[in-house]
Amino acid sequence: MPRFAANLTLMFNEVPFLERFERAARAGFEAVEFQFPYAWGKDDVAAALKASGLKAVLHNLPAGDWAAGDRGLACRPDRVAEFRESVPVAIDYAKALGVDRLHCLSGIEPADHAADDVRRTYVENLRFAAAQTAAAGIRLLIEPINRYDIPGMYLHLSAQAVEVMDEVVSNNVFLQYDLYHAQRSEGELAATMHRLLPRIGHMQVADNPGRHEPGTGEINFAFLFELMDRLGYDGWVGCEYVPAGETEAGLGWMPSSA
């Protein structure tokens, strides 16, 4: 069965961030992912990670001012310098934490810029980030995010992501395939996994509706986990869901062989 990584941003958010590593280890996870480690010193995060015995598999590039509504900078023509300054910061943290995959949020499409300028900015920024991360031995990921949860998100469909990756023309840009976002945006989960597996660099799960743990909604995760094995997916699967109740009590969905 797939290997599962706890998402520390969503799964254990009732405790301080640096305490979540040990909590995830006690819950039986061997790996973790999280959105943004930048509010904490990288040495402090690395120490918490080492003490827990866990592996960190993924975090995001800085995404601007989240509290003010930013959801990434990559598609913003007016913030190219800020985006490019953020890339080495992310790489620095990734190296300190042993992370070999970085996710680049596209950002919300700005209404005051022409669509062609937004597309060109996004592609050029991804080329820049792909080259920088490749030089550091890190894979760059892009993730379509549904527009129900984040209205106006620029990258929101898997076909759009493939078009962008083809335009970037880099062997270091991969798809982060989140089954929750894909279900909300377009469905066709199994067919998309079949078609795009060679381009998928990371997967994430949450059920729909509610974005809770697998088994609480409409997605047939037992089938999809078996399909991942059958297709030969050997990456981590991030548990990026909001627990419906107490986190540990809701882990019964996880296959015993994970």
C-alpha positions in Angstrom: 0.0 0.0 0.0 1.1 3.6 -0.4 3.3 5.4 2.1 1.5 8.1 4.0 2.9 11.4 5.3 1.0 13.3 8.0 0.3 16.9 7.0 1.2 18.9 10.1 -0.5 22.0 9.0 -4.0 20.5 9.1 -3.8 17.3 11.1 -2.4 18.4 14.4 -3.1 22.1 14.5 -4.4 22.1 18.0 -0.8 22.0 19.3 2.2 24.3 18.6 3.9 23.5 15.3 7.2 22.3 16.7 5.3 19.8 18.9 3.4 18.3 16.0 6.4 16.2 14.8 6.4 14.1 17.9 2.6 13.8 17.9 2.8 12.5 14.3 5.4 10.0 15.2 3.4 8.7 18.2 0.4 8.3 15.8 2.4 5.9 13.7 3.6 8.1 10.8 7.1 7.8 9.4 7.0 11.0 7.4 5.4 14.5 7.4 4.7 17.4 5.1 3.6 20.9 6.0 2.8 24.1 4.2 5.1 26.9 5.5 8.0 26.4 7.9 9.2 30.0 7.6 7.8 31.4 10.8 10.3 29.2 12.7 14.0 29.1 12.4 15.2 26.3 10.2 17.5 24.9 12.9 14.6 24.7 15.3 12.4 22.9 12.8 15.3 20.5 11.9 15.8 19.7 15.6 12.1 18.9 16.1 12.2 16.7 13.0 15.3 14.9 14.1 14.0 14.3 17.6 10.9 12.8 16.2 12.7 10.4 13.9 10.5 11.4 11.0 11.3 12.3 7.4 10.1 15.5 6.0 9.0 15.0 2.4 7.4 18.3 1.2 6.8 21.9 2.0 5.7 25.0 0.0 7.6 27.9 -1.4 6.7 31.1 0.5 3.3 32.3 -0.7 3.2 35.9 0.2 1.0 37.3 3.0 -1.4 34.5 3.7 -3.4 36.4 6.3 -3.9 39.2 3.7 -5.2 36.8 1.2 -2.2 35.8 -0.8 -2.2 32.2 -2.1 1.1 32.2 -3.9 3.0 34.6 -6.1 4.1 32.8 -9.2 1.4 34.1 -11.5 1.6 37.7 -10.4 3.3 40.1 -12.9 3.6 42.8 -10.2 5.5 40.6 -7.7 8.1 38.8 -9.8 11.1 40.1 -7.8 9.4 38.9 -4.5 8.7 35.5 -6.0 12.3 35.0 -7.2 13.7 36.2 -3.9 11.6 33.5 -2.1 13.0 30.6 -4.1 16.4 30.4 -2.4 14.7 30.9 1.0 12.7 27.7 0.3 15.7 25.8 -0.9 17.6 26.8 2.2 14.9 25.4 4.4 14.5 22.3 2.3 18.2 21.5 2.5 18.2 22.0 6.3 15.2 19.6 6.6 16.2 17.0 4.0 13.2 17.8 1.9 13.5 16.8 -1.8 10.2 18.3 -3.1 9.0 21.9 -3.0 5.5 22.9 -4.0 4.9 26.2 -5.8 1.5 27.7 -5.3 0.3 29.5 -8.5 -1.5 32.3 -6.7 -4.8 34.0 -7.4 -5.2 35.3 -10.9 -4.9 39.1 -10.8 -7.9 40.9 -12.4 -5.8 44.0 -13.3 -3.4 42.2 -15.6 -3.9 40.7 -19.1 -4.3 37.0 -19.2 -1.3 36.6 -21.5 0.9 38.5 -19.0 -0.3 36.3 -16.2 0.4 33.2 -18.2 3.8 34.4 -19.3 4.8 35.4 -15.8 3.8 32.1 -14.4 5.7 30.1 -17.0 8.8 32.3 -16.6 8.7 32.1 -12.9 8.4 28.3 -13.0 11.4 28.1 -15.4 13.4 30.1 -12.9 12.3 28.0 -9.9 12.8 24.7 -11.8 16.4 25.6 -12.6 17.1 26.7 -9.1 15.6 23.7 -7.4 17.2 21.3 -9.9 20.6 22.7 -9.1 19.9 21.9 -5.4 18.6 18.3 -6.2 15.0 19.2 -5.4 11.9 18.5 -7.4 9.5 21.4 -8.1 5.8 20.6 -7.9 2.7 22.5 -9.1 -0.8 21.7 -7.8 -4.2 22.5 -9.3 -6.4 23.8 -6.5 -10.1 23.9 -6.8 -11.8 27.3 -7.2 -14.6 26.5 -4.8 -12.2 26.6 -1.8 -10.0 29.3 -3.3 -11.9 31.4 -5.8 -9.7 32.7 -8.6 -6.8 30.3 -8.1 -4.9 30.4 -11.3 -3.9 26.8 -11.6 -7.0 24.7 -11.0 -7.2 21.9 -13.6 -4.9 19.0 -14.3 -5.0 19.6 -18.1 -4.0 23.2 -17.5 -1.1 22.0 -15.3 0.1 19.7 -18.1 0.0 22.5 -20.6 2.0 24.7 -18.3 4.6 22.0 -17.7 5.0 21.5 -21.5 5.4 25.2 -22.0 8.0 25.5 -19.2 10.1 22.8 -21.0 11.9 21.5 -17.9 12.5 18.0 -16.6 12.2 19.3 -13.1 8.5 20.3 -12.9 6.1 17.7 -11.7 2.4 17.5 -10.9 1.3 17.5 -7.2 -2.0 15.5 -7.6 -4.4 16.2 -4.7 -7.3 13.9 -5.0 -9.6 16.2 -3.0 -9.0 19.2 -5.2 -9.2 17.1 -8.3 -12.5 15.6 -7.2 -14.0 19.0 -6.6 -12.7 20.5 -9.9 -13.0 17.7 -12.4 -13.4 14.1 -11.1 -12.0 11.4 -13.3 -9.5 10.5 -10.5 -8.5 7.0 -11.7 -8.3 7.9 -15.4 -6.2 10.9 -14.6 -3.8 8.8 -12.4 -3.5 6.3 -15.3 -2.8 9.0 -17.8 -0.5 11.3 -15.8 1.4 9.0 -13.5 4.8 9.6 -15.1 4.3 13.3 -14.5 3.1 13.0 -10.9 5.7 13.8 -8.3 3.5 13.7 -5.1 -0.1 12.9 -4.2 -2.3 14.1 -1.4 -5.7 12.9 0.0 -8.8 14.2 1.7 -12.4 13.2 1.2 -15.2 15.2 -0.2 -17.3 16.9 1.0 -15.7 18.5 4.1 -12.0 17.8 3.3 -12.0 15.3 6.1 -10.1 11.9 6.4 -10.6 9.2 3.8 -13.8 7.2 4.3 -15.9 10.2 5.4 -17.2 11.1 1.9 -17.7 10.1 -1.6 -14.2 9.1 -2.8 -13.4 5.4 -3.1 -10.0 5.5 -1.5 -9.7 1.7 -1.1 -9.9 1.4 -4.9 -7.5 4.3 -5.5 -4.9 3.1 -3.0 -4.9 -0.3 -4.7 -4.7 1.5 -8.1 -1.6 3.4 -6.9 0.1 0.1 -6.2 -1.0 -1.4 -9.5 0.3 1.6 -11.4 3.6 1.5 -9.5 3.4 4.8 -7.7 6.3 4.8 -5.3 6.1 8.3 -3.8 4.5 9.5 -0.6 0.9 10.3 -0.1 0.3 13.4 2.0 -2.7 13.3 4.4 -3.7 16.9 3.8 -7.1 16.7 5.5 -8.9 18.4 8.4 -9.8 15.6 10.9 -13.5 15.3 11.4 -12.9 14.7 15.1 -9.9 13.9 17.3 -6.9 13.2 14.9 -5.8 9.9 16.3 -9.3 8.5 16.6 -9.8 9.2 12.9 -6.8 7.1 11.6 -8.8 3.9 11.2 -9.0 4.5 7.4 -5.3 3.9 7.0 -4.4 0.5 5.7 -2.6 -1.6 8.3 0.3 -2.3 5.9 1.1 1.5 5.6 
